[in-house]
Each structure stands twice: as structure tokens, then as C-alpha cells.
């Protein structure tokens, strides 16, 4: 997804569509999870800070033609939440904002893999000067875990 310059991690609100010309192909990763994606997904994002100063990122996905996607609520406090949807099944997830990727512990307790920590633009957005969003999601039934870092990078000069 190519982002306009005014979009930051402090303001992800809007509708997003994967730019397959700039992004790595997600199909092999989805196949490992038993999912075949034949449609274009639009991600609608709402971001806000609650009265306890915790950031929330609410995501609604819709497939081409209005096909029902999934809804996710990411609460950036590293508490474990459970979620069930018709695509990925029963999931447990933890989400947080982090200031230091090199010192950030993976969801499995070890260090983050280098492909998650390198190449990001420096951007500070959180109440404690955090720079990135870290997600850890586990599907115990199907035996997989997914770890993501959200941030911005320059790709092909964009």
C-alpha cells in the first residue's frame, strides 16, 4: 500500500488497498494458513485513543464485490485478546506500539527477526515516543503464528 505523505501511524484512518506492484506477494503466506485469496481486499481503518490513553486501531476488511471480510480490533496495550472469524478461525492476539525494534521481544519470547526490524522510516507517534506497531497473532488449532511490524518505508522512491 502506498501512503500519502500526510498519513502517519498516528493517523491511519481511511480505506486501503494492497498495491501488488510495490508489496511482496502475500499469497504464499496465506497458503501456509490454508487460505486462498482470489479477491482484492479493501481495509477500512479507524484509529483513536481512549480515555486511558491507549491507542485502538479498528479494521474492517471487505473483498471485491462487497463480499464479507473480517473485522479486527487492535488495542495497543499488549494484552491478549481472542477473536474468531470465518476466514482465519479462532485467534489469540497481542498488539502494542514500540519505540525500539532492536530491543523489542518477539511474541514468542525471542528477538524479532531482522526482516521485521530493518528498513523502516523513523517516525514517532505514541505517548512514549513509539515508532512502530507490533502484532502477534496465534491460531492454536491450525498451528501457526504471525508476527507483524507496522510502519512506513521508502520503496522505489515512494
N, C-alpha and C positions, 0 to 999 in steps of 0.2 A: 504494500500500500504506500503510495507516495503521499506525503502530508504537506499541506500548505504551510508556509513559514509561520503563520500565526497560531498553529496548533502545537501545543506542548503537552507533557504528561500531566500538567495541572488543568488542562482543558482539552480532553479527548472527545467531548460531545460532538455528535454528528453521525453521519452514515458513511460507512467504509466498505469498500470492495477490494479484494485482493488484486493487486497488479501483478499478473503472472509473468510479465516481461521483466520486472525488477526483483521478484521474490523467488526464493528457492521453491521447487515443486513440492507441495505438501502431500501429494498422493502416496508416496512410499511410506511416510509416517502414518497416514490414515489407514493404509492397508495393514500395517502392523497391528492396528487396533481393530481390524475387522470391518473397516468402513470404506465403502466405495462412494466417492463424491462425483456425481455427474452433473451437478448444477453449479451455478455461480451463487455464492453466498454474500448477502449484504449484512453487515454488522452495524446495528444501531446502538450508539453508546451514550449513556447519561452518566456524568461524573459529579459528585458532590461531597461535601464534608459535613458530617453530622455534628450534633451539639457537643459530642465528646472529642471533637477534633480528629475523628477517624475518617479517612477517605473511603468512599464507596464508588465502585465502577459497575454499573448495571449494563448488561449486554443482552441484546435480543438479536438472534440470527434468523434471517428469512432467506429461503432459496428462490431461485428464478421461478417466476410464475406464482409467487405467493405461497409456496409450499412451506408448511410449518417447520421452523427450525427449532432452536433451543433458546432458553433464557438462562442466564447466569448472573449471580450477584457476587461480585468480588469485594470483600471487605478487607482493607489493607491493615490488618492487625495481627496476622499470623495465627489466628485461632482456626481450629479445624471445623469445617462445615461439611455437611453431607448434602448431596444433590442427586436427583435421578431424572434422566431424560430418555427419550425414545431413540436417540442416536448412540450415545456413549454409555448408557446404562447407569448403574449406581456408582457415584464418585465421592471421594473424600478429597477436600482441597484445603490448602492454606495459601494465603496471599499477603504480601507486605510490600512496603516501599523500603528500599535500601540505599545507603549512602556510599558504600564501598563494596564493589563487586569482588575485588580480590580477597577481601576478608569475609565475604558472605558465605555462610554454610549452606550447603545443598539441603533440599528437603529430606534426603536420605542420611544426613549427618556428616557427609564428607565435604570436600571442597567443591565448588562449582567447576564444571568442565570449562576449559579455556574457550571453547566456541561460544559459550554463553557470556563470557566476560570481556571479550575483545572487540574493538571496532565501533564502540558506541560514542556518540557525541556527549560531551559533558553538559548536563542540564540539571539544574537544582530546582525542585518543585515542592518538596514536602515540608512539614512543620519543623523537621530536624535536618533540613538541607539534603534530603534524599535525592537521588538522581535516577533511580530506575524502579520498576515494579517487578517483583519476583513471585512467580506462581509455581505451586507444586500440586499436582493432581494425581490421584491413585485410583485405579479400578481393580479392586482385590479379586473380584470374580473372574476377570479375564487376565489378571496377572501383569498389568502394565502400569507404568508411571510416566508422567510427562512433566518436564520442568521447562519453564519459560522465563526469559527476562524481556521486559518491555522497555523499549527506549527508541531513540532515533539515531540513524546513521546516514552518512552520505553514500549514495550508491550511484555510480555513473554520473557524478557531478550534481546529483539532485538530492 
